[in-house]
Amino acid sequence: MGQSNAEQERGLWKRAGADADTAPKSTNAGGGVTRRDFIWTAAAPAIRSSAQARLLVPVHRVMDVRTQCPPEQLHHFWWSIWPEAVRDFSRGGIELQTSDGRGEVRRSPGDRPIFVGLRRGVINLVLTGHIPLDWDNGRALAGVTTINDGYHVCMVALRYAHGDQIPFLSVNTCVHELLHALLQDIFVSRPKWYQSGGRELRTDWYATWLWLFHDGAAIRKSAQAYLHRLESAVGPRTSLNSPARR
């Protein structure tokens, strides 16, 4: 015996992976599948896949109490640069789970940073005035990413940080640095000069795809592997003295 139009419609939703009881009911007087119903049916797998693929990344924001920044600089970061970074990642299916704390970036006699207030098992986004000379080498960098004494650190210099500016060349500083961690560049302690250049280009390429095309599939895949390594490395204490980028 043939199925009724209503039964056929519910079968379409089942094959699409939706709950037939919650599928939209046909508004066609004849009980058939309308054009709107068919479009929703076709879109259901993509919507469900997008929701399931969303990735949570723990980020602990640490404000360096020694930083002396003008109010407009702080305002620009918190009201423009950081919201833009959250938005870029979110559109790519990555949610930044943030926590906040006060900390310090002290300087050793050789100007190597000594961090206070970091947490293990998360990405520590350290906000400071400028990158220490031992890491910066006089280049006025906007940020560096590395592992220091077992802590995963993305350091951002508020003085030079910026939002998305030029595709593939100048992207959001926070997105750029966090990608160095999520793409696992952070595990390379002393990259060769040609490796550093290649990683910078690759990072800006992925950041641009997040920004303009909202595509984060490849990043999520790498980030899942990174988060697994981050969680498994909470116990051991290691130190990579050279920043992972530049």
DACORKA-V690026 format. One record per backbone hydrogen bond with DSSP energy under -0.5 kcal/mol. NH is the residue of the N-H (numbers start at 1). CO is the residue of the C=O. If there is no record, write none. Layout:
# DACORKA-V690026
nh:NH co:CO
nh:NH co:CO
This chain:
# DACORKA-V690026
nh:8 co:4
nh:9 co:5
nh:10 co:6
nh:11 co:7
nh:12 co:8
nh:13 co:9
nh:14 co:10
nh:15 co:11
nh:16 co:12
nh:17 co:14
nh:18 co:13
nh:20 co:18
nh:22 co:19
nh:23 co:19
nh:28 co:32
nh:31 co:28
nh:34 co:32
nh:38 co:34
nh:39 co:35
nh:40 co:36
nh:41 co:37
nh:42 co:38
nh:43 co:39
nh:44 co:40
nh:45 co:41
nh:47 co:43
nh:48 co:44
nh:49 co:45
nh:50 co:46
nh:51 co:47
nh:52 co:48
nh:53 co:49
nh:54 co:50
nh:54 co:51
nh:55 co:93
nh:57 co:95
nh:59 co:97
nh:60 co:123
nh:61 co:59
nh:61 co:99
nh:62 co:60
nh:62 co:125
nh:63 co:61
nh:63 co:101
nh:64 co:62
nh:64 co:127
nh:65 co:63
nh:65 co:103
nh:67 co:64
nh:69 co:67
nh:73 co:70
nh:74 co:70
nh:75 co:71
nh:76 co:72
nh:77 co:73
nh:78 co:74
nh:79 co:75
nh:80 co:76
nh:81 co:76
nh:82 co:77
nh:84 co:80
nh:85 co:81
nh:86 co:82
nh:87 co:83
nh:88 co:84
nh:89 co:85
nh:90 co:86
nh:91 co:87
nh:92 co:88
nh:92 co:89
nh:93 co:90
nh:94 co:89
nh:95 co:55
nh:96 co:94
nh:97 co:57
nh:97 co:95
nh:98 co:96
nh:99 co:59
nh:101 co:61
nh:103 co:63
nh:104 co:116
nh:106 co:104
nh:106 co:114
nh:108 co:112
nh:111 co:108
nh:114 co:106
nh:115 co:113
nh:116 co:104
nh:122 co:119
nh:123 co:58
nh:124 co:122
nh:124 co:152
nh:125 co:60
nh:125 co:123
nh:126 co:124
nh:126 co:154
nh:127 co:62
nh:127 co:125
nh:128 co:126
nh:128 co:156
nh:134 co:111
nh:135 co:132
nh:136 co:132
nh:137 co:133
nh:139 co:136
nh:144 co:155
nh:146 co:153
nh:148 co:146
nh:148 co:151
nh:149 co:147
nh:150 co:238
nh:151 co:148
nh:152 co:122
nh:153 co:146
nh:153 co:151
nh:154 co:124
nh:155 co:144
nh:155 co:153
nh:156 co:126
nh:157 co:142
nh:158 co:128
nh:158 co:156
nh:159 co:129
nh:160 co:157
nh:161 co:157
nh:165 co:170
nh:166 co:170
nh:168 co:204
nh:169 co:166
nh:170 co:166
nh:173 co:162
nh:176 co:172
nh:177 co:173
nh:178 co:174
nh:179 co:175
nh:180 co:176
nh:181 co:177
nh:181 co:178
nh:182 co:178
nh:183 co:179
nh:184 co:181
nh:185 co:180
nh:186 co:180
nh:187 co:184
nh:188 co:185
nh:189 co:187
nh:196 co:192
nh:197 co:193
nh:198 co:194
nh:199 co:195
nh:200 co:196
nh:201 co:197
nh:202 co:198
nh:203 co:199
nh:204 co:200
nh:205 co:201
nh:206 co:202
nh:207 co:203
nh:208 co:204
nh:209 co:205
nh:210 co:206
nh:211 co:207
nh:212 co:208
nh:213 co:208
nh:213 co:209
nh:214 co:209
nh:214 co:210
nh:215 co:209
nh:216 co:214
nh:220 co:216
nh:221 co:217
nh:222 co:218
nh:223 co:219
nh:224 co:220
nh:225 co:221
nh:226 co:222
nh:227 co:223
nh:228 co:224
nh:229 co:225
nh:230 co:226
nh:231 co:227
nh:232 co:228
nh:233 co:229
nh:234 co:231
nh:238 co:236
nh:240 co:147
nh:241 co:239
nh:244 co:145
nh:245 co:145
